[in-house]
Amino acid sequence: MEFLANNIKNIILAVTAAILIGAAIKYYQKIKTFIIEVKQELGKVAWSTRKELMGSTAVVIVSTLIVAVFIGAVDLALSKILSLLFK
């Protein structure tokens, strides 16, 4: 019993590794097919150029700043209105 208590982490690790290896062996063909299909699909992706990516990033940053300023202004206005109403 003492052996079990002292080596519980190693036992759990060994059992987990055995289960993963068993699953890999059992599903080897499915895993292989999946990886091949993923590579094929990634070949079909239309990747953006650096220029397009930089432009899109700029649009997202500017849009986020505009929305943040708008929400901040609305929050400030509503807090002023509510503080006047509840004084």
Contact map, one row per residue, 1 for C-alpha under 8 A:
111110000000000000000000000000000000000000000000000000000000000000000000000000000000000
111111000000000000000000000000000000000000000000000000000000000000000000000000000000000
111111100000000000000000000000000000000000000000000000000000000000000000000000000000000
111111110000000000000000000000000000000000000000000000000000000000000000000000000000000
111111110000000000000000000000000000000000000000000000000000000000000000000000000000000
011111110000000000000000000000000000000000000000000000000000000000000000000000000000000
001111111110000000000000000000000000000000000000000000000000000000000000000000000000000
000111111111000000000000000000000000000000000000000000000000000000000000000000000000000
000000111111100000000000000000000000000000000000000000000000000000000000000000000000000
000000111111110000000000000000000000000000000000000000000000000000000000000000000000000
000000111111111000000000000000000000000000000000000000000000000000000000000000000000000
000000011111111100000000000000000000000000000000000000000000000000000000000000000000000
000000001111111110000000000000000000000000000000000000000000000000000000000000000000000
000000000111111111000000000000000000000000000000000000000000000000000000000000000000000
000000000011111111100000000000000000000000000000000000000000000000000000000000000000000
000000000001111111110000000000000000000000000000000000000000000000000000000000000000000
000000000000111111111000000000000000000000000000000000000000000000000000000000000000000
000000000000011111111100000000000000000000000000000000000000000000000000000000000000000
000000000000001111111110000000000000000000000000000000000000000000000000000000000000000
000000000000000111111111000000000000000000000000000000000000000000000000000000000000000
000000000000000011111111100000000000000000000000000000000000000000000000000000000000000
000000000000000001111111110000000000000000000000000000000000000000000000000000000000000
000000000000000000111111111100000000000000000000000000000000000000000000000000000000000
000000000000000000011111111100100000000000000000000000000000000000000000000000000000000
000000000000000000001111111100000000000000000000000000000000000000000000000000000000000
000000000000000000000111111100000000000000000000000000000000000000000000000000000000000
000000000000000000000011111111100000000000000000000000000000000000000000000000000000000
000000000000000000000011111111110000000000000000000000000000000000000000000000000000000
000000000000000000000000001111111000000000000000000000000000000000000000000000000000000
000000000000000000000000001111111100000000000000000000000000000000000000000000000000000
000000000000000000000001001111111110000000000000000000000000000000000000000000000000000
000000000000000000000000000111111111000000000000000000000000000000000000000000000000000
000000000000000000000000000011111111100000000000000000000000000000000000000000000000000
000000000000000000000000000001111111110000000000000000000000000000000000000000000000000
000000000000000000000000000000111111111000000000000000000000000000000000000000000000000
000000000000000000000000000000011111111100000000000000000000000000000000000000000000000
000000000000000000000000000000001111111110000000000000000000000000000000000000000000000
000000000000000000000000000000000111111111000000000000000000000000000000000000000000000
000000000000000000000000000000000011111111100000000000000000000000000000000000000000000
000000000000000000000000000000000001111111110000000000000000000000000000000000000000000
000000000000000000000000000000000000111111111000000000000000000000000000000000000000000
000000000000000000000000000000000000011111111000000000000000000000000000000000000000000
000000000000000000000000000000000000001111111000000000000000000000000000000000000000000
000000000000000000000000000000000000000111111100000000000000000000000000000000000000000
000000000000000000000000000000000000000011111110000000000000000000000000000000000000000
000000000000000000000000000000000000000000011111000000000000000000000000000000000000000
000000000000000000000000000000000000000000001111100000000000000000000000000000000000000
000000000000000000000000000000000000000000000111110110000000000000000000000000000000000
000000000000000000000000000000000000000000000011111110000000000000000000000000000000000
000000000000000000000000000000000000000000000001111111000000000000000000000000000000000
000000000000000000000000000000000000000000000000111111100000000000000000000000000000000
000000000000000000000000000000000000000000000001111111110000000000000000000000000000000
000000000000000000000000000000000000000000000001111111111000000000000000000000000000000
000000000000000000000000000000000000000000000000011111111100000000000000000000000000000
000000000000000000000000000000000000000000000000001111111110000000000000000000000000000
000000000000000000000000000000000000000000000000000111111111000000000000000000000000000
000000000000000000000000000000000000000000000000000011111111100000000000000000000000000
000000000000000000000000000000000000000000000000000001111111110000000000000000000000000
000000000000000000000000000000000000000000000000000000111111111000000000000000000000000
000000000000000000000000000000000000000000000000000000011111111100000000000000000000000
000000000000000000000000000000000000000000000000000000001111111110000000000000000000000
000000000000000000000000000000000000000000000000000000000111111111000000000000000000000
000000000000000000000000000000000000000000000000000000000011111111100000000000000000000
000000000000000000000000000000000000000000000000000000000001111111110000000000000000000
000000000000000000000000000000000000000000000000000000000000111111111000000000000000000
000000000000000000000000000000000000000000000000000000000000011111111100000000000000000
000000000000000000000000000000000000000000000000000000000000001111111110000000000000000
000000000000000000000000000000000000000000000000000000000000000111111111000000000000000
000000000000000000000000000000000000000000000000000000000000000011111111100000000000000
000000000000000000000000000000000000000000000000000000000000000001111111110000000000000
000000000000000000000000000000000000000000000000000000000000000000111111111000000000000
000000000000000000000000000000000000000000000000000000000000000000011111111100000000000
000000000000000000000000000000000000000000000000000000000000000000001111111110000000000
000000000000000000000000000000000000000000000000000000000000000000000111111111000000000
000000000000000000000000000000000000000000000000000000000000000000000011111111100000000
000000000000000000000000000000000000000000000000000000000000000000000001111111110000000
000000000000000000000000000000000000000000000000000000000000000000000000111111111000000
000000000000000000000000000000000000000000000000000000000000000000000000011111111100000
000000000000000000000000000000000000000000000000000000000000000000000000001111111110000
000000000000000000000000000000000000000000000000000000000000000000000000000111111111000
000000000000000000000000000000000000000000000000000000000000000000000000000011111111100
000000000000000000000000000000000000000000000000000000000000000000000000000001111111110
000000000000000000000000000000000000000000000000000000000000000000000000000000111111111
000000000000000000000000000000000000000000000000000000000000000000000000000000011111111
000000000000000000000000000000000000000000000000000000000000000000000000000000001111111
000000000000000000000000000000000000000000000000000000000000000000000000000000000111111
000000000000000000000000000000000000000000000000000000000000000000000000000000000011111
